[in-house]
Amino acid sequence: MTAGVGIAMALKNVSGALDHAIQSMRAFGVTEIAVSDASGDPSVRERFAPVADLITAYFAEPDGGQSHGLDKAFRALRSPVVGWLNHDDFLVRDGADAVLRALETHDVVYGEAEFLNMRGEVVGYHPNVSDDLARLGRENLIAQPSCFFRNALYRDVGGLDYDLHYTMDWDLWIRMAQAGAAIAYTPALLSGVTLDPDAKTAKLSLSRAREIQGFLSRSGASLGERTNLIVESMKTALLWKLRGDTPGHPYFTVWAHKHGSRRASAVAEGNRVSVFSLEPVDGEVLVWRRGADQADRAIRVQVANAAAFQPVTLELPFAITDLGRVRFEVG
C-alpha cells in the first residue's frame, strides 16, 4: 500500500478556525481526508474546496455523537497511517514525513502540541504531554491532534467507544497499549489546539467530571488520583476560558512558568524556542520579555521566509526558563 496519512474529522458546530485546519492538512502532507459532517449546513462542505482532491468520503448526515461520527470517518479511510482533527486544531508544515518515518518501526507516534487562543496566538505548550507511558492509565499524556497510528491497529482494537464523549481518545490510547502496540514519543511540534471558551473540553460540566471519574475508576485509579485529576481538569478548563480573552494581538505568545517550562523542555530549551504561526512570516519579530520586576523589555529577532504552519526556532539572548512571560509579535 502506498504510504500516506489519512485524517478523520467529525463536524457539528464549526467556527472560522475550520479554514485554517483545512489549510494545515495540505501543509502537513495529508494524503486522504474523510469527513462526517453533522452540521446540517451545506456551506461547510464548500469550505473544503482547497482540499477537494484529498477527500475520499464526505458524510453529510446526522451522527450518534462525536465518537460515532469520527469512527464512521475512520472506517472510510484507506491510508496506512491515520489520525484525527477537530475543526479548531492545526497541523504543522511537512510533519507527515517525520510521522511516517516513526511508524516504520512503531504502531503509534505522538508529539508536542501548542495551545492557541481564539485570535490564533500561541499561548503555551500542551501541559500534559509526556513520554512517561507508565502513567497513561492515570493521566492522558497524549495530545490527540499530535497522535498518529496504524489504520489496522485502530480497527483491531475496535475503534472509538461511542458511549464516551470526553475521554474517547484516552480510552483509545489505553486499549492500543493493552493490545501491545509499540508507542513512540517524539519531541517534534506536530499540532496546535485552539482554546475555544465554547469548546466541549472547556466546559466546567458535571457530565465531563462524571465521565472522567468513571473512566479512572475502571482503570483502577485510587480516589485520591481521581480527585486530583478532576481538580486539574477543572483548572485547565478555567484557564482555557481565561486565556481565550488574553489581551494583545501578537502572532506568537509563549507562557513559561514552573509547570510550563518543565513540560516544554524539548521545544523551549535554554535560549531557543520553537513556535509556529498561522500566517507566513518574513522579517522582524518583536520579542517582549516581562521580567520579575513586571517591566516589559523588547528586542528584535529576524525570521526569514517562514511559511504558514511552519515551526520557527528563535534564538533569544536570555534563557526561556527564566521567563515569567514572553510575547512574540510580527512588525
Residue pairs with C-beta under 8 A, 6 or more apart in sequence:
1 78
1 80
3 80
3 81
3 100
4 31
4 32
4 79
4 80
4 81
5 28
5 29
5 30
5 31
5 32
5 79
5 81
5 82
5 83
5 96
5 99
5 100
5 148
6 30
6 31
6 32
6 33
6 34
6 56
6 77
6 78
6 79
6 81
6 82
6 83
6 151
7 25
7 30
7 32
7 33
7 34
7 77
7 82
7 83
7 84
7 85
8 34
8 35
8 36
8 70
8 73
8 74
8 76
8 77
8 82
8 83
8 84
8 85
9 21
9 33
9 34
9 35
9 36
9 70
9 73
9 84
9 85
9 86
9 87
10 35
10 36
10 38
10 63
10 66
10 69
10 70
10 72
10 73
10 84
11 18
11 35
11 36
11 37
11 38
11 39
11 44
11 69
11 87
12 38
12 39
12 66
12 69
13 39
13 198
14 39
14 41
14 44
14 87
15 87
15 88
15 196
17 87
17 88
17 194
17 196
18 44
18 47
18 87
18 88
19 47
20 90
20 120
20 278
21 85
21 86
21 87
21 88
21 89
21 90
22 47
22 48
22 50
22 51
23 50
23 308
23 309
24 90
24 91
24 92
24 93
24 308
24 309
25 33
25 51
25 54
25 85
25 91
26 50
26 51
26 54
27 91
27 92
27 93
27 94
27 307
27 308
27 309
27 310
28 91
28 92
28 93
28 94
28 95
28 96
28 309
29 94
29 95
29 96
29 97
30 51
30 54
30 91
30 96
31 54
31 79
31 96
32 54
32 56
32 77
32 78
32 79
33 48
33 51
33 54
33 55
33 56
34 55
34 56
34 57
34 58
34 73
34 74
34 76
34 77
35 45
35 48
35 55
35 57
35 58
35 59
35 73
36 59
36 61
36 63
36 69
36 70
36 72
36 73
37 44
37 45
37 58
37 59
37 60
37 61
38 61
38 62
38 63
38 69
40 62
42 60
45 58
45 60
48 55
48 58
56 76
56 77
56 78
57 73
57 76
57 77
59 69
59 72
59 73
59 76
63 69
63 72
64 162
65 162
65 165
66 165
66 168
66 200
67 160
67 161
67 162
67 163
67 164
67 165
67 168
68 160
68 162
70 84
70 160
70 168
71 159
71 160
71 162
73 84
74 82
74 84
74 151
74 154
74 159
74 160
75 155
75 159
77 151
78 151
79 151
80 150
80 151
80 152
81 99
81 100
81 103
81 148
81 149
81 150
81 151
82 148
82 149
82 150
82 151
82 154
83 145
83 147
83 148
83 149
84 144
84 145
85 91
85 145
85 191
86 144
86 145
88 193
88 194
88 196
88 199
89 144
89 145
89 191
89 192
89 193
89 194
90 116
90 145
90 191
90 192
90 194
90 278
90 309
91 145
91 190
91 191
91 309
92 189
92 190
92 191
92 192
92 276
92 309
92 310
92 311
93 276
93 307
93 308
93 309
93 310
93 311
94 310
95 111
95 188
95 190
95 191
98 111
98 186
98 188
98 190
99 109
99 148
99 190
102 109
102 184
102 186
103 109
103 148
103 149
103 150
105 182
105 184
106 181
106 182
106 183
106 184
107 149
107 150
107 153
107 176
107 181
107 182
107 183
108 147
108 148
108 149
108 150
108 153
108 173
108 176
108 181
108 182
108 183
108 184
109 147
109 148
109 149
109 183
109 184
109 185
109 186
110 129
110 142
110 143
110 146
110 147
110 148
110 183
110 184
110 185
110 186
110 190
111 129
111 143
111 146
111 185
111 186
111 187
111 188
111 189
111 190
111 191
112 125
112 126
112 129
112 143
112 146
112 187
112 188
112 189
112 190
112 264
112 266
112 267
113 125
113 126
113 129
113 143
113 145
113 146
113 189
113 190
113 191
113 192
113 193
114 122
114 124
114 125
114 126
114 189
114 191
114 192
114 193
114 275
114 276
115 122
115 123
115 124
115 125
115 126
115 192
115 193
115 194
115 195
115 243
116 122
116 123
116 192
116 193
116 194
116 195
116 278
117 123
117 194
117 195
117 243
117 244
117 245
117 246
117 253
118 194
118 195
118 196
118 197
118 244
119 249
120 194
120 251
120 277
120 278
120 279
121 246
121 248
121 249
121 250
121 251
121 252
121 253
122 192
122 251
122 252
122 253
122 254
122 275
122 276
123 195
123 243
123 246
123 253
123 254
123 255
124 243
124 253
124 254
124 255
124 260
124 264
125 254
125 260
125 263
125 264
125 267
125 268
126 143
126 146
126 193
126 263
127 236
127 259
127 260
127 263
128 139
128 140
128 141
128 143
128 263
129 141
129 142
129 143
129 146
129 263
130 139
130 141
130 185
130 263
131 185
132 141
133 141
133 177
133 183
133 185
135 141
136 142
136 173
136 174
136 177
137 174
137 219
137 220
137 221
138 216
138 219
138 221
138 225
138 229
139 229
140 167
140 169
140 170
140 173
142 169
142 170
142 173
143 190
143 191
143 193
144 169
145 190
145 191
145 192
145 193
146 190
146 191
147 169
147 173
149 176
149 181
153 176
153 179
153 181
154 172
156 179
157 172
157 175
157 176
157 179
158 175
159 172
160 168
160 171
160 172
161 168
161 171
161 172
164 171
164 211
164 215
165 200
165 207
165 211
166 200
166 201
166 207
166 208
166 211
166 212
167 211
167 212
167 215
170 215
171 215
173 183
174 219
176 183
177 183
187 266
187 267
189 267
189 274
189 276
189 311
192 276
192 278
195 202
195 240
195 243
195 244
196 202
196 240
196 244
197 240
197 241
197 244
197 245
199 240
200 208
201 208
201 237
201 240
202 237
202 240
202 241
202 244
203 237
204 234
204 237
204 238
208 233
209 230
209 233
209 234
212 226
212 229
212 230
212 233
213 226
213 230
216 225
216 226
216 229
217 226
221 229
246 253
248 327
248 329
249 329
250 327
250 328
250 329
250 330
251 277
251 278
251 279
251 281
251 285
251 328
251 329
251 330
252 275
252 277
252 285
252 327
252 328
252 329
253 326
253 327
253 328
254 268
254 273
254 275
254 320
254 323
254 326
254 327
254 328
255 325
255 326
256 264
256 268
256 320
256 321
256 323
256 324
256 325
256 326
257 324
261 268
261 320
261 321
261 323
267 273
267 274
268 274
268 320
268 321
269 320
270 319
270 320
270 321
271 315
271 316
271 317
271 318
271 319
271 320
272 313
272 314
272 315
272 316
272 320
273 313
273 314
273 316
273 320
273 326
274 311
274 312
274 313
274 314
275 311
275 312
275 314
275 328
276 309
276 310
276 311
276 312
277 306
277 308
277 309
277 310
277 312
277 330
278 308
278 309
279 308
280 305
280 306
280 307
280 308
281 303
281 306
281 312
281 330
282 303
282 304
282 305
282 306
283 302
283 303
283 330
283 331
284 300
284 301
284 302
284 303
284 330
284 331
285 300
285 301
285 302
285 303
285 314
285 328
285 329
285 330
286 298
286 299
286 300
286 328
286 329
286 330
286 331
287 298
287 299
287 300
287 301
287 314
287 316
287 326
287 327
287 328
288 296
288 297
288 298
288 326
288 327
288 328
288 329
289 296
289 297
289 298
289 299
289 318
289 323
289 325
289 326
290 296
290 323
290 324
290 325
290 326
290 327
291 297
291 323
291 324
292 324
294 324
299 316
299 317
301 314
301 315
301 316
301 328
303 312
303 314
306 312
314 328
316 326
320 326
